[in-house]
Amino acid sequence: MATSGAQTSGEYISHHLHNLHVGQGFWSLHLDTLIVSGLLGLLAFGGMMLLARKASSGIPTGAQNCVEMVVSLVNDQVKDTFHAKSDLVTPLAITIFVWVFLMNAMDLIPVDFLPLVASSAGVDYLKVVPTTDPNLTFGMSIAVFFIMIGMNLKFKGVRGLLKEALTVPFGKYLFPVNLLFRIIEDLAKPISLALRLFGNMYAGEMVFILLAVWMGASYWWVPAGVLLSLAWALFHILIITLQAFVFMMLTVVYMSMAAESH
Amino acid sequence: MNINATLLGQALWFALFIWLTMKYVWPPLQKAMQDRQKQIADGLAAGEKGRQELAAAAEKVSQELKKTKEQAMEIISQAEKRSGELVEEAKNQAKVEGERIVRAAKSEIDQEVNRAKEQLRAQVAALALAGAERILQKEINATAHGDMLKRLESELG
């Protein structure tokens, strides 16, 4: 697999971890991340949109049944956790779960498959799993962070939010400490969300790449490598779903913390 | 870790997809699911109602049956009683009728006897007269001896 050309293992690995990008410095774009995630999202949400348009209240069949199962799973979680009234939280949770799950699932496609297709089409670099790009995970978690602040303002108002930030948990006389704690707490939320997803997916992808390198070293290793890759892929199905679920669940929890007074 | 403008692009994608879900995916699906839930609940309630109605109907039917049976029993017992009465009545009537016939026959017999007696008396009186005439060789004046004859007649009665 990795024997094409005169690549060393190091080159092979770094090639796989390199994004297809345009531009310089901060103002550059990872086209692969943007395109893969965008296509997946458009496919998933466009499909769900078409399906929802002709959703019937009769016996659900095929795709509608599948989508309803996912959607009602998410909705049940939201109902258990988020008790205030909001039209945003359930759609937000559905979006996160479905999208993150699909992007993570790209990890199950054999590591070299899409990059080979892309390179034969003249594209040199392709990092297939968008969630291994911290830009994506931070993009999502920062969006969640802003929605969370909006939620705070909507349910508590500026005055309520300030009061809470200044007086909880140690009372009004220790307001600098309270404020500091609050800032750290709220900043930790998007960072932990983004890094958790990125770390898990990056590590998982790394294992696949290393297995591919190992198999490339000698044909002797191929059977064992295939078995191990399969085993890791099976285990990874769990991680993929779990990470999507965790991202969604924590988002809902943050929203409910924002909507309710401490 | 190579943070760049991709982050902003991803946030835009994310916002777009949230908007799509909020606007076009979740509301119709939620409505369909709620409608279905309501339909199922209604169906179950209707089923339960039907079951109860069936049970009530069965109960009513058995009650009606019981009542009808009781009525039938009552009618039968009444009919038996009535037939007994009829037989008894008929017996009584027959008895009365029999007695009446016997009485009528008896009275007829008595009348016949009386008539025969009257005839006999008359004949006896005539015979006595004729006998006396022969004996006396003399005509007896019937009017002159009427009283005596009458006494004789009454003695015979």
Chai-1 contact restraints between the chains, C-beta under 6 A:
chainA,res_idxA,chainB,res_idxB,connection_type,confidence,min_distance_angstrom,max_distance_angstrom,comment,restraint_id
A,F26,B,N4,contact,1.0,0.0,6.0,A-B,restraint_1
A,W27,B,A5,contact,1.0,0.0,6.0,A-B,restraint_2
A,S28,B,N4,contact,1.0,0.0,6.0,A-B,restraint_3
A,L29,B,A5,contact,1.0,0.0,6.0,A-B,restraint_4
A,L29,B,T6,contact,1.0,0.0,6.0,A-B,restraint_5
A,H30,B,T6,contact,1.0,0.0,6.0,A-B,restraint_6
A,T33,B,T6,contact,1.0,0.0,6.0,A-B,restraint_7
A,L34,B,G9,contact,1.0,0.0,6.0,A-B,restraint_8
A,S37,B,W13,contact,1.0,0.0,6.0,A-B,restraint_9
A,G38,B,W13,contact,1.0,0.0,6.0,A-B,restraint_10
A,G41,B,W13,contact,1.0,0.0,6.0,A-B,restraint_11
A,G41,B,F17,contact,1.0,0.0,6.0,A-B,restraint_12
A,F45,B,F17,contact,1.0,0.0,6.0,A-B,restraint_13
A,F45,B,L20,contact,1.0,0.0,6.0,A-B,restraint_14
A,M48,B,V25,contact,1.0,0.0,6.0,A-B,restraint_15
A,M49,B,Y24,contact,1.0,0.0,6.0,A-B,restraint_16
A,M49,B,V25,contact,1.0,0.0,6.0,A-B,restraint_17
A,A52,B,V25,contact,1.0,0.0,6.0,A-B,restraint_18
A,A52,B,P28,contact,1.0,0.0,6.0,A-B,restraint_19
A,A52,B,L29,contact,1.0,0.0,6.0,A-B,restraint_20
A,A55,B,P28,contact,1.0,0.0,6.0,A-B,restraint_21
A,A55,B,L29,contact,1.0,0.0,6.0,A-B,restraint_22
A,A55,B,A32,contact,1.0,0.0,6.0,A-B,restraint_23
A,S57,B,A32,contact,1.0,0.0,6.0,A-B,restraint_24
A,S57,B,D35,contact,1.0,0.0,6.0,A-B,restraint_25
A,S57,B,R36,contact,1.0,0.0,6.0,A-B,restraint_26
A,V71,B,L29,contact,1.0,0.0,6.0,A-B,restraint_27
A,T90,B,W26,contact,1.0,0.0,6.0,A-B,restraint_28
A,P91,B,T21,contact,1.0,0.0,6.0,A-B,restraint_29
A,P91,B,M22,contact,1.0,0.0,6.0,A-B,restraint_30
A,P91,B,W26,contact,1.0,0.0,6.0,A-B,restraint_31
A,L92,B,I18,contact,1.0,0.0,6.0,A-B,restraint_32
A,I94,B,T21,contact,1.0,0.0,6.0,A-B,restraint_33
A,T95,B,F17,contact,1.0,0.0,6.0,A-B,restraint_34
A,T95,B,I18,contact,1.0,0.0,6.0,A-B,restraint_35
A,T95,B,T21,contact,1.0,0.0,6.0,A-B,restraint_36
A,W99,B,F17,contact,1.0,0.0,6.0,A-B,restraint_37
A,P134,B,M1,contact,1.0,0.0,6.0,A-B,restraint_38
A,N135,B,T6,contact,1.0,0.0,6.0,A-B,restraint_39
A,N135,B,L7,contact,1.0,0.0,6.0,A-B,restraint_40
A,N135,B,Q10,contact,1.0,0.0,6.0,A-B,restraint_41
A,L136,B,Q10,contact,1.0,0.0,6.0,A-B,restraint_42
A,F138,B,L7,contact,1.0,0.0,6.0,A-B,restraint_43
A,G139,B,L7,contact,1.0,0.0,6.0,A-B,restraint_44
A,G139,B,Q10,contact,1.0,0.0,6.0,A-B,restraint_45
A,G139,B,A11,contact,1.0,0.0,6.0,A-B,restraint_46
A,M140,B,F14,contact,1.0,0.0,6.0,A-B,restraint_47
A,A143,B,A11,contact,1.0,0.0,6.0,A-B,restraint_48
A,A143,B,F14,contact,1.0,0.0,6.0,A-B,restraint_49
